Structure formats: C-alpha cells, structure tokens
Amino acid sequence: MSFRGSSNLAPSMRVGAAMRSLTDIFEEYDFLDGDDRYRLLIELGRELEPMPDALKTDATLVRGCSASVWVYPVPREDGRLHFLADSNAAITKGIVALVLAAVQDKSAVEVADMDVAAALAPFDLTRQLSSNRTQGVPNMIALVQDTARRIAAG
C-alpha cells in the first residue's frame, strides 16, 4: 500500500474534522447503560470524517473483522498521521471511531509505540459487545501501528 503526503490529497482530505478525545468519550460512555452505550457508539461512527469510496480498496480493508472496515492513513507534513476510516456496520463504525480517537493526529512514532489496547481497556468492549463485534479490533490496531512503524522508519 503506498501513502501519499497530505499535500497531494484533495483539500477535503487535508484537514480533518476535530475528533472528540478518548477521555471525553469515556466520560460520557462510563455514565451510560448498555443500550445508551450502543447509541453513543453509533453516534461516534456517524461523526467520523467521510472516507472517499475510492479509498475503500482491498489494500485498506482490515482483515478479520465481521463487518467490512477500511483504514487509510494520511501522513501530514508535520509528521502526524491522520486516519480516514469507514465500516459498513453502524456499531463497528463506532468501534473504529474509538480506535481512531486513541491515535488520530499523533506522530507516527507515538502511534507505533503506544499501547492502543490499554487506551481502549476502560471501555471494556469485550464485555459490552459480542465477540463478533470486537474480534477485528486487534487487527485494526495492528494495521494502524504497522503503518505508523513503516512511516516512522521513513
């Protein structure tokens, strides 16, 4: 998969919408019960920056997810990574949004070195959602971090 710098992308892809912090999301999530947590995840998925259909390719598809999930990194000139992502399932798209909230607009080195699973641990997704919904999360984290390592290595 090849990645182009942000200057080669369409203007709408150069500047990403501000995403809620993982801490802010957790404060709301922790306050809610099961059904409302589902609604929050769906809302988070709806808030994701749109991913152009042209980027939804086999190369950007996350393997091992029960739903289709695509992730595309956009390296920024300042060394930070901005991710575009989408899913064809509402709850899964919300989980994707949680993963992105942990890594969005951080440096490639920071993303490569962070413990994303630990950052998501307070959400206890495996207890809140079926295993089908969460089985692809480790694969998505691995894809994001492998991409960050490649970009950080130059």
C-alpha positions in Angstrom: 0.0 0.0 0.0 1.5 3.4 -0.9 0.8 6.5 1.1 1.0 10.0 -0.3 1.7 13.1 1.7 -1.3 15.3 2.5 -0.2 17.9 0.0 -1.2 15.5 -2.8 -4.7 14.9 -1.5 -7.9 16.7 -2.2 -8.5 19.8 0.0 -11.3 18.0 1.8 -8.8 15.3 2.9 -6.1 17.6 4.0 -7.9 19.0 7.0 -9.7 16.5 9.2 -12.6 17.3 11.4 -11.8 17.6 15.1 -12.5 14.4 16.9 -13.5 14.0 20.5 -10.7 12.9 22.8 -10.8 9.3 24.1 -11.0 10.8 27.6 -14.1 12.9 26.7 -15.8 9.9 25.0 -15.1 7.7 28.1 -16.6 10.2 30.5 -19.8 10.0 28.6 -19.6 6.2 27.9 -19.0 5.4 31.6 -22.1 7.3 32.6 -24.4 5.4 30.3 -26.0 2.0 30.5 -25.8 -0.8 27.8 -28.4 0.5 25.3 -27.2 4.1 25.5 -23.6 2.9 25.1 -24.7 1.3 21.8 -26.3 4.6 20.8 -23.1 6.5 21.7 -21.0 4.2 19.6 -23.4 4.6 16.6 -23.2 8.4 17.1 -19.4 8.3 17.1 -19.4 6.3 13.9 -21.7 8.9 12.3 -19.2 11.6 13.4 -16.3 10.0 11.6 -14.8 12.1 8.8 -16.2 10.7 5.5 -13.9 8.3 3.7 -14.0 8.6 -0.1 -15.2 5.4 -1.7 -12.1 5.4 -3.9 -10.0 4.6 -0.8 -12.1 1.6 0.1 -10.0 -1.0 -1.5 -8.6 -4.4 -0.7 -5.4 -2.7 0.4 -7.2 -0.6 3.0 -9.5 -3.4 4.2 -8.9 -4.6 7.8 -8.8 -8.4 7.8 -10.6 -10.5 10.4 -13.5 -8.1 11.0 -17.0 -9.4 11.0 -18.0 -6.3 9.1 -16.1 -4.5 6.4 -13.7 -2.0 7.8 -11.3 0.2 5.8 -8.5 2.4 7.2 -6.4 4.8 5.2 -3.5 6.8 6.8 -2.8 10.3 5.6 0.7 11.3 6.7 0.8 15.1 7.4 3.7 17.4 6.6 4.3 17.9 10.4 4.9 14.2 10.9 1.5 13.4 12.3 -0.8 10.7 11.0 -4.5 11.4 10.2 -6.6 8.4 9.6 -9.7 8.0 7.4 -11.8 5.0 8.1 -15.2 3.6 7.5 -17.3 0.4 8.1 -20.5 -0.9 6.6 -21.9 -1.7 10.1 -23.0 1.1 12.5 -21.7 -0.4 15.8 -18.5 -1.4 14.1 -18.0 2.1 12.7 -18.4 3.4 16.3 -15.6 1.0 17.5 -13.5 2.2 14.6 -14.1 5.8 15.8 -12.9 4.7 19.3 -9.7 3.3 17.9 -9.1 6.4 15.8 -9.7 8.7 18.9 -6.8 7.0 20.5 -4.4 7.6 17.6 -5.7 10.4 15.5 -3.2 13.2 14.6 -0.4 11.8 16.7 3.1 11.4 15.3 3.9 8.1 13.6 6.4 7.3 16.3 3.9 8.0 19.0 1.3 5.8 17.3 3.8 3.0 16.7 4.9 3.0 20.4 1.6 3.4 22.1 -0.4 0.7 23.8 -3.7 1.2 22.0 -5.4 -1.8 23.6 -4.6 -0.3 27.0 -6.0 3.0 26.0 -9.3 1.3 25.0 -9.3 -1.0 28.0 -11.6 1.3 30.2 -14.3 0.8 27.6 -14.3 -3.0 28.3 -15.6 -3.6 24.8 -15.3 -7.4 25.1 -17.8 -7.3 28.0 -20.1 -4.7 26.4 -20.3 -6.1 22.9 -20.5 -9.5 21.3 -17.2 -11.2 20.3 -18.2 -10.8 16.6 -18.2 -7.0 17.1 -14.8 -6.8 18.7 -12.9 -9.6 17.0 -11.4 -7.3 14.4 -10.2 -4.7 16.9 -6.7 -6.2 17.4 -6.3 -6.5 13.6 -7.3 -2.8 13.2 -4.8 -1.8 15.9 -2.1 -3.9 14.3 -2.8 -2.3 10.9 -2.7 1.2 12.3 0.5 0.5 14.2 2.3 -1.3 11.4 1.5 1.6 9.1 2.8 4.0 11.7 6.1 2.0 12.1 6.6 2.0 8.3 6.0 5.7 8.1 8.2 6.4 11.1 11.0 4.4 9.6 10.9 6.6 6.6 
